[in-house]
Amino acid sequence: MSVLPAQALRLDDRFATALPEMAVPWQAEEAPEPRLLALNEPLAAELGLDPAVLRTPEGLRLLVGTTIPDGARPVAQAYSGHQFGGYSPRLGDGRALLLGELVGADSSVRDLHLKGSGRTPFARGGDGLAAVGPMLREYVISEAMHALGIPTTRALAVVGTGRSIRRETLLPGAVLARVASSHLRVGSFQYARATDDVDLLRRLADLAIERHHPSAADAENRYLALFEAVLGVQASLVARWMLVGFVHGVMNTDNMTISGETIDYGPCAFMEAYDPDTVYSSIDEGGRYRYGNQPLAAEWNLARLAEALLPLISEDPEQAIALAVETLKTFRPRYDAALTDGMRAKLGLPVDVDDAAVTGLVDDLLELLQANHVDWTSFFRRLAGAARGDAEPARLLFLDLAGFDAWLQRWRALGPDGAAMDRVNPVYIPRNHLVEEALDAATTGDLTLVEELLEVLGSPFAERPDHERYAEPAPQDFGATFRTFCGT
């Protein structure tokens, strides 16, 4: 294994040092013919990395994990998780490696992490590899989420390995290099708790406080304050998902971060016609993680985090439970407040319109949207035109014109601001049919559509001439059968 010169990149091994019980030293499998498929040059510059170096043969070997910077100690992280409600005590990075932590000039710390780098001791029978399509999918969707202003892990690069992998058919292999403020998750705490090692649990919690929620360190009960902080960022995050119609698809506890960043873009998709029962994931047969159930799923996951933290919250088990339950009860009000504020902005309503009026208006609108099968994203952009006096484009989306006109009259009476609506309602989201089209082409070696899609999604709020296809909903026959997959 070669070593990248220290002056090219320096990584810390903070996680491995602080939590050796949860870090298995490992190395990536060799990539026969590494080829750069996508490089996020703005992110590289933000991280203090030289894109030109990353494009060199040695840089590509770094991005697939076979070249290791001086001082780095790659590890597979251990964690547990509830997957679709069923508890798995030992999950971990089955096909991933934490290369190490990048420390910025401002002392900020971010993980550099690989997916598809080969089998680890947590692989559970899988090959540990990944295909080009799913890795580019995470690149496209995570960058779109970032442009939409939603906290997320980010993709630094996708590198083809030159190896074919077997799924239903033979597919070209790839490794994704991604960046996160950390990869600590609810499942990390479940793993530490299951060991009955309170010292390990405390060290994990202290690391989470240091990395993500430093204000908790000054609280009277720092570990209860940590739980409250995670609850707050997750309430905000899920509300933001709902506002743009994002369906995560696999909200297992190992896919809920302590930082409040979106992680794992396997079977995710964006809702088109409004329907709270929207499910795209091929493995979510019961609709556990359907669009409208995401807040409840988040609350359930947070209850599992609370259970893991109980020994730290109080030495008295009954008191620990009582404190955790009282804090958990604040999730729904926080989520509701974040969603109401977001819907107020989407509807362009002044801040002096009270929450009850906003909620009533939104509830009635959602009934109309669902009954008329109206596209979520297109509607709000067209509604901004109605705020400026041209309601016809929005009206054309409805069969129940009388119902919509009555709602429109109530909304207009509140003085909506069309320009403000344009600043928060995207023109462009990763339309599912366009993503699939681009990934299908990329699998055959043509990256043109992926590059075009990334360029458009990078500025989602600015309407562009001659880009109408990127704003249009999928053909009806596509949406009726579309399913997403984990890509494992």
N, C-alpha and C positions, 0 to 999 in steps of 0.2 A: 504494500500500500504506500503510495507516494504522499509527500507532505507539501502543502502549499506554504510558501514563505510567509513568515509572520507579518512582514510589511504589507502583504496583499490582503490579509484578513485575520482578525484576532477574535477568537471565541472564548467565552468563559465556560466553566463547567459547574455553575452554581447549583442547579438542580441535583446533579449527580453527587456533589459534595455534601449538600444539606440533607439529602434523603437517599442515601445509598441503598436502603432497604427497598426502595421503589424504582431503582435504576439498574438495569442489566447491561453492562458494557457489551457492545456488539458492533459489528461492522456490516456495511452494505455489500451486496453481491456485486460482482464485476458487471459492467455494462459493455458488451462486445464492441458496439459502435455508437458511442454517444453523439447525438445530433440535436442541436438546439431547435426547439419548436416554437417557443415563446419566451421572451425575456421582458420583464417589467422594468424598463430602464428608469422611469421616475421613482419607483420604489427603491431600486438599487441605489440611486443617488441619495435618496432620503436616508438610507442606511449607511451611507458613507462608503459604498462599494463602487468600484470602477467597472461599468458595464463592459468596457473593452477587455478587462482581465477575465471577466466571467465568460466572455465569448471565446477565449483561447481554449485549446485542448485541456490544459490544466484546470481552467475555470469550469469547464463542463464536467470534469471528473469531480470537482468539488460539489457541483450541483446534483450529482448522482450519488455522492457519498463515498467515492473510492479514493479521493484525495482529501486528506484531513489537515486543516490548519494547525500550526504549532499551538500546543496548549489545549486543544480540543479533546474531548473524551465522549464520543458518540454513545448514546444509551437508548435502549428501548424502555419506555416508561410503563410501570405497572399501575393498573387501576381495575376496579370492579365496575358493575353497572347493572341496572335494570333495563332489559331490552324487551320492549313491548310488554312491560309489567313483570317479566320473569327475571329473577335475580341470577346473575352470573358472577361468582366470587372472584374469578381470575380472567380478566379480558386482556388489557394491555395492548401495547403497540405490536400487533401481529405482522404488520407490513410497513412499519414506520420507524424512524430513528430521530431522536433529538440530537442534532449535531452539536448544539451548544447555544449559548446566549450571546447576542450582539449587544454591546454597551455603547450607547451613543455619546456624543460630546456633552449632551445635557444630562448624562447619567441614566437615561432611560434604558430599560432592559427589554430585549425582545428575543424570543426563541427563533432559531433557524431549524426547521424541521422538514423531514422528507417523508413522502408517501410513495409506496411502490418500490422500496429499496431492497426487498427480499425478505425471506422468512426470518423470524426471530423466535425465541422460546415461547412467545405468546401466540404463535401462528395458528394453533389448534387445527392442524391439518391443511390449512390453506398454503398456497405457493408463495405468498408474501409479495406478489408482483402486482402491477397495475397496467391497464391498457391506456393507449393514447386518448381515447374518447373521454372516459371518466376524469382523467387528470386535466385535460383541457376544459372540461365542463366546470370543474372547481375553479380553474383560473378565470373563466368567463364570468361565472355567477358571482364569485367573491369580489371581483373588480367592479362588477355592476352594483353590488351592494355597497361597496365603498363609495362609489360615485353618488349613490342615493343618500349617503350620509348615515348609513346603518353600521354600527360597530361590527367588525368582522375580522377574522384571519384574512391574510392577503397572500396572493400567489406571487412569488418572485420569479419562478421560471418553470417551464415544462421541458424536459429533455427526453427525447426518444432514446431507448437503450440499444436498439439494433437486435433485440431479442423478441421472438414471437411468444405469446402466452396463450394458453388454451382456456377458453371459456365455452360458449356454445360452439364457437368456431375459433380458428387461430386469429389472433389480433396482434397488432404491433404494440410492444411494451413501452412504457414511459415512467419517469419519476417526476413527481411534483415537489418542488422546493417551496415551502410556504413560511410565512412569518406570522407570529402571534405575540401578544403581550405576555402570554404563557400558555401552556397546555394543561394547567391545573383545571380539574373538572369535578363535578359532584362525585363521579365515580372514583376519583383519587381519594376523596375523604371516606367513601364507603370501604375502599381497600384498606386504608390505614385503620379504620375503626374495626374491621373484621380481624385484624391481627391481635386485638386486645392490648396493643402497645400504646399506652396513653402518651408516652414521650414522643413516639413517632407522630401520632395524631397532632400533638401540640406543635412539633417542629413544622409539620405541613401547614397548619393554620397560621403559624407565625410567618412562614414564607409567603402565604397568600396575602396576609396583611401588609407585609413589606412591599410586595410586588404590585398590589392592586388597590388596597383599601387602607392606606396608612393612617387615616383619621381614626380607625378603630383602635389603634394602639393606645390612644389617650383616653379611651372610654373606661368607665368603671368596670364593665364586664366586656373585655376586648373580644371574646369569642362570640358572645351574643351580638356585639356590634358588627363583627364580621358577617354573621348570618344575615343581619338586617341590611348590610351593605350589598351583599350578593342578591338578596331579595329585591332590593331597589333597582339594581342595574338590569336584572332579568325582567322585572315588570316593564321597565322602559323599553328593553329590547323587543319583547314579544309584541308590545303595542306598535312598535315601528314595523315589525313584520306584517301585522294585520293591516296597517295603513297602506302598504304597497301591494297587498295581496300575495305575500310570500308564504309558501307552504313548505316547511322544513322537511317533513316526511319521515324523520327518524329521530324524534326527540327523546332518545334514551338518556338515562342519567350520565352515561359516559360521553354524551354529546352536549352537555350543558356546562359552559365554562364558568369559572369563578370570576373572571374578569368582566363578563357581560358581552363578550364578542360572540358572533355567530360562528359556529364551527361545523365542519362535515357537510359537504355539498353533494352527497350521494343521490338519494332519490328526491331531491327538492325540485320545485317548479313554481311558477307564478300563476295564480288564478286568473282566468279570463272572465267568463260570465260569472257574476256574483252568485255564490252558493256556499253557505257555511259548511256543507257536507263535502266540499271538494277534497278528493283524495287522488294523488297521482302515483304514490309509491306502490309498486307491485307486491311488496311484502306486507303492506298495512291492510290486510284483508278485512279487519274489523273496523277500520276507520279511527283507530285510537288517536292518530296524529293528524286527523283532518283539519282543514283550515280553521273552522269555528271552535275546535276543541283545544287549540294550542295554548290558550291561557290556563285551562284546567290542567293540561299536561305539565306546564311549567310549575304550577302550584304543587302538583303531586311530586315532581322532582325535588322541589325545595323542601318538602316534608322529609324526603329521604336524606337531604343534606342536614336538616335539623337533627334527625335521629343519629347521624354520624357524629355530630358535634356535642351531643348531650354530656359526655364525661367532662368536657371542657367548660361548658356553660355553668355547671354547678356540680359540686360533689354530692349534693342531695338529689337523687334521681327524680323525685316528685317535683322539686322546685325547678330542675332543669327542664322537665317536660312542660311545666306551666309557663315558664318564660319563653320557651321555643314556640309553643302554641299561640301565645299572645302576639308574638312577632309575626308568625305565619299568617295570622288573621289580617295583617296589614297589606298582604299581597294584593288582594282583589281591589281595595280602595285605591292603592297606588297604580295598579294597572288601569282601572277605570278612569282615573284622573289623566293618565298619560294618553289614553285612547281618546278621551273627550277633547283634550287640548289639541291632539293631532287632527281630529275630525273638524274641529273649529277652524284650524288652519286650512284643511283641504277644501272646506266650504267658504273660505274667505271671510269669515264672520268676525266682527269687531270683538275685542276682549271684554267689552262691557255687556255682551250678550251672556246671560247667566247659564250655568251648566245644565240646568233642567230644560231650558229652551233648546239648547244644542242637542241634548240627548233625545228629546222628543222628536226633533226634526230628523235626526240621524235614524232613529228606529223606524220612522215612517218611510224614509228614503230606502233603507235596506229592504223593506218589504216590497217596494216597487221594483227595485233592481232585481231581486230574486224572481219575482213573478213574471217580469218581462225579459229575463235572461240577458241583462245588459252587461256589456263588458266593463269591468271595474276601472281599468286605467283610462280608456277612451272617454268614459263618461265625465270624469272630473275635468279633463282638459276641455271638453265641449261645454261643460257647465260654466267654465270661466268666461266663455264667449257670451253666455246668457247674462252674466253679471255686467257685461259691457253693452248689453242691449240686443244681442242676436241669439235668441233661444232656439231657433229652428234646428241647428245641428244636434243639440241635445234631445229635442223632442223626437227627432227621427229614430232614436234608439228605442222608443217605447211604443207598445201597442195600446196600452191604457193611457191615452192622451189626456182624458179628463182627470184621472188620478194624478198624473205627473203635473199637469197645469195647476191643479190646486196646491200641490206641494211647492211648485215653483213660485207661486204667488206669496206663500208664507215666507219662503227663503228670501226672495227679493225685498220683502218688507223690512228685513233686518240689515240691509245695506251691505251686501257682500262686495269684496274688492277683487276684481278679476285679475289684476296684475299680481296681487299677493298669492292668489291661487296658482298662477303659473310658476311661481317660485318653489312651490312644494309638491305639485302634482306632475309627475314625469310624463313626457311624451313617449319615451322609450324605456321599456323594460326588456329583460331577456325573454322575448316571446318564445314559447316552447318549440314551436315548429321551426323557427329560425335557428335556435340553438341546435336542434337535432340535425337540421340541414347542414350547418357548419361543421358539426362533429363528424357526420358521415363523410363529408368531403375530406376532412383532416385525416381520417382513418385511412384513406386511400393516398394520402400524401399531399393533398391540396389544402394549404392553410389560408388561402385568400379570403374565404368567407369568415373564418375565425378572426382574422385581422380586421376586416371591415366591421364585424359585429362589435369587437372591442372598441374600435374608434367611435362608433355611434353611442355605445353604452357609456362611454367616458364622459359624455355631456348629456345626461338624460333629460334635462329640463328645457333645453334650447331646441326649438323646432327648426328643422333643416329642410330647405327645398330639395326635391327629388329623393327624399328618403321616406316616402310614404309607406313602403312595404315594411319598414321596421316598426311602424306604429300600428299596423293593422292586426286585428285578432287572427288567430289561426282559422283555416277553413273548418267548417263544421264537422266534416268527416274525420279530420285529424283529431280534434278535441274529444270526440266521442270514444276514441280508442287509445289515446295517449297514456302511456305508463312510464314511470321512471324506475331505475334499478340502482342498486348499491355500487355496482361495478367491481365487486370483490371476486 
